[in-house]
Amino acid sequence: MSTFPTTRLRRLRRTSALRDLVRETTLSVSDLVMPLFVAPEALPNERLPGLARHTVESVVREAEELVRLGVPAVLLFGIPEDKDEEGSGAWIDDGIVQRALRELRPRFPELVLMTDVCLCEYTSHGHCGIVGEDGAVDNDSSLELIVRTGVSHVEAGADVVCPSDMMDGRVGALREALPQTPIVSYAAKYASAFYGPFRDVADSAPAFGDRRGYQLDPGNVREALRECEQDVAEGADVLMVKPALPYLDVLRAARDRFDLPLAAYNVSGEYAMVKTAAAAGDLDERAAAIETLTAIRRAGADLIFTYWAKELAPWL
């Protein structure tokens, strides 16, 4: 039975101050992580500025700006000068990410330095692990290289490692090698169509086949929760759902099931869609970006990896 006219829900929407006072979900720059790409040569991206490539020197300048804006953390991806079958550039001492970490660590002690731990940007075939004679990615032989990569990042100054390869057992292998290092696990990473701009910038598209043999099928949520359960059991500190917007239901299911901090990756395709629509005059980018990330927070994310972090900081 309606209680109108006594109950009028619009009363608390009447002014901006009232709406701010009773807002259920908030978005702050302290919730955001900025992904950064480090390469031998810079490559600006006017259409998608968050997906520019930086040199080691320019990533220091970018980090200085992010710290000034209050962005608390960055996630480093590396694009090496040379690639090989094993992806050895991922763990060598003078690798691109290792060099960037050694420059950033002493300059920005307040900045949380996270690294993507995967081989896809470093392998000549573009897959996230070692490819066997049958043409499939060999899970167990890839784990050693994933661990070597994570250990090399921590030795160079990383605070947090973020394995994204989706090999079974990689969180446990990293936890054994790095007992004191926080692990943000890409626990529910889907074989998505929304990674296109990232793969262009990171030069990480597979040379053959696809990643459906190790990334999650888009139709599955129970399997995603099993992945999360396994990673919790193996010692993950934070769970991630990737992409974010097409998988808000997965994010909510993970939030309801697990007490660990929960991350979501607002991926390159999601970012590009809004940028493209805004450039065409179809929507307001600032309003759409804030609404997008608020939806991700509302679904349960504690932190959001987003290419909007630098642009959003002054807006927020």
N, C-alpha and C positions, 0 to 999 in steps of 0.2 A: 504494500500500500504506500503510495507517495506521501511524503511529509511536506511537499510544497503547499503553501508558500513559506512555511517556517524555515525549512532547509533551503538555502540558496547558495549553492556551491560557488557561484561566481563572486561572492563577496570577497574572497581572498585572492581574486585575480584582478582586482580593480586598479591597483597601481603597481609600478615596477618594484617599489620597496616591499610591498606585501608579497608579491610573487617571489622575490628573492628570499624573504623570510621563511617561507614554507616550502621552498624547493626541496624535493626528495633526493635528487641526484645532482651532484655538483661536478664541475670539470675545472681542473686547475693545471697550471703548467707543471706542477710537481708530480702530476700523474703521467707525464709524457717522456718517451725515449725517442731520440732522433737518430735514425739510421744514417750512416755516412759511408761513402764509397771512396777507397783510397787506391790510387793507381799510379803508374810511372808518369803519366801525363794527365793534366787536367782536361776535363770535357764539360764545359758549361751546358746547362739544359734550360733554355729560356721558357719553354712550354711547361716543363715539370721541374722547377728549381730544386725541389727536394731530392731529385734523382741525378744531381750533378756528380761528376767524378772530381775528386780532389787529389792533389799531390800530398806527400808527407808534409811539405812546408805549408800548403794552403789549408790542410785539415787542422793545423795548429791555429791558424787565424779564425777558421770556422768555429773551433771549440771555444776560443776566446769570446766570440760573439754570443755563442749559446750560453756560456756561463754568465755573461753580462745580462742576458735576457731571463735568466733563472731556470733554464732547462737543466734538469739534474743529472741526465744520463745520456750516453750515446752508445750506439751499436755499430761496430766497425765491420765492414766487408772489404775484402781485398781482391784486386784484379792484378795478377802478376804479369811480369814482362814475358815470361815463357811458361808453357804448360807441358805436362807430360802425362803418361798413362796413369801414374800413381797420384799425381797432384802434389808433388814434393814441395812446391812453393808454399803450401799451406803450413808447413812446420819448420822450414829452414830458419836458421838464426837471423839471417838478413832478409827475411820475407817482408813483403810490403806492410802487412799488419803489424808484425813485430817491430819494424822500424817506426811506424806511427805510434805504437804504444810507448816506446822508449822516449819519444819526443813529448808525448802528451802527459805521461805520468808525473814527471817532476814539476811541470808547469801548472797543472790543474789538479791539485790534491783533492779538491772538493767535488770533482766531476767523476761520476761512476762510469768506468770504462768497461763496456761489455763487448764481447766478440762473438760473431757468428762462427760456429765450429762446423765446417762442412768442407767437402772437397770439390764441389761442382764448379766453382770459379777457377779451380786450379788444374783440373784434369783436361786432357786434350779431347776426351769424348763427351765431357759435360755432365757426366753422371756423378752422383753423390758418394760413390764408393768405388772399389776395385771391380772391374768387369772381368768375369771369368771366361773360359774358353767357349762356354755355351752362349755368350752374349748377354748374360744376366748379371746384375750386380751381386757380388759375393758378400753376404752380410758379415760373416765372422772374420774374414781376412781384412775387411774394411775397418773393423773396430780398432785394431792396433794403430792405424793411421789417424783415426779420429782422436784417439787418446794423445798421440804424439802432437797433434795440432793444438789441442786444448792445453796441454802442459807447456808447450812453447809460448802460448799466449800469456799464460799466468807468469811464466818466468820473465816475460818482457814487460809486465806491468798491468795485465788485465785484472779487474776486480771480480768479474763474473764471466762464465763461459755459457754459451747458448747453442747446444747441439741441435742442428736442423736437418740432419741427414736422414732421419727416420729408420736407421738400422736398429733391429732388435738388440737390446742389451747395451746400447751405447751410454746410457745414463749410469748404469752400474759400473761399466768399465772406467768412465771418467771419475766417478765417485771414489773408486779404489785408488786411482792415481792422484786425485786432488781432494783429500779428505776435508780440507778447510775452505775450499772455494765454493761459493754459491753457484748452483747450476739452474739456469732457466731452460727448461726443456720445451722444445717445440713438440709437445706431446700429441696434439691433435692437429697435424698438418695435412691438409687435403691436396689431392691432385687437382688443382684449380686452374680455370681459364683466366684468373685475375692476376697472374704473375708476369704478364707480357712485358710491360715497361721495365720491370726489374731485370728480367733476363737480357734485355737489350743493353742496359747499362752495365750489368755485371758480366756480360759476355758468357752466360752460363747455360744457354739452351742446349739440350742434349743433341749430340751429332747424329744419333740414331735412336729410334724407339721413343719411349716416354718414361715418366717416373711413376706410373700407376702400379708398378710391381712393389713399390715400397711406401708411397704416400697413400693416404686414406681415400677410399672411394667416397665421392660426394653424397651418396645416398645413405651413409651409415653414421649413426650417432652412438649406438651401444658399443660398437667397436672402438670409437673414439674414447669412450669412458674406460674401456679396458686398457687402452694405451696409457691413459692418465693413471690408472691404478698401478700399472706396471712401473711407470716412471716414479711414482710416489714410493713404491716398495724398493726401488733401486737407489733412492736418495735424492731425487729432485727437490729443489727448494721452492721453485715457482713453476707452474704449468702454463703453457701457452696454447691458444687456439688461433689457427691461421688458415685462411683469411678470417676477417672479423665479420663484415656485414652479411655475407650469405650464410653465416654459421652462428648467428646470434642465439639460435635454439641450443646449439652445442655448448656455447659459452654459458648459458643459463643452466643447462644440465650439469656442467662441470662445477659451477658455483654452488648448486644445491647439494652436490655429492662430496666435494672436497673442501677442507679448511685451509689449504695452502693458498698463498697469494696467487692470483690468477692474472695472466697477461693476455692481451689480444693484439694481433698484428693487423693494423689497418693498411692493407697491402697496396702495391703500386697501381693496380687496375682500379681499385676503389678511389684512390687519390686522383688518377687520371680522368675518371668519368666526371667527377665534379669540376675539375679544372677545365675540361673540354666544354662542358655545359655552361660554365661561367663565362668562358671566352666567347661563346656564341650568344651571350646575353640571356640565356634561358633561366638562370637562377643567380642568386647572390652567393658568391663563394664563401665569404666570411660566415654568413648565417648557416649555410649548408654544411660547412666544415664543423662548426660548433655543434650543430644538431646531430651530425654523424657520430662524432666522438662521444657526445652525451649518450646517444643510444647504446654505444659499446660499453660505456660505464654502467648504464642502467641495467644492461643484461648481466653484469656481474664482474667486469674487468676492474682490477685494482690499478693496473698500469697499461698504457697503450703505446705500442711502437707505431709511430706515424711520421710520414714525410712532411706533415704540416707543423711539426713541433716548433720550428723556428718562426714560421709565419704566425702561428697561433699565439705565441707567447705575448706579444704586445696587445693582441686582441683581448686576451683574457685578463 
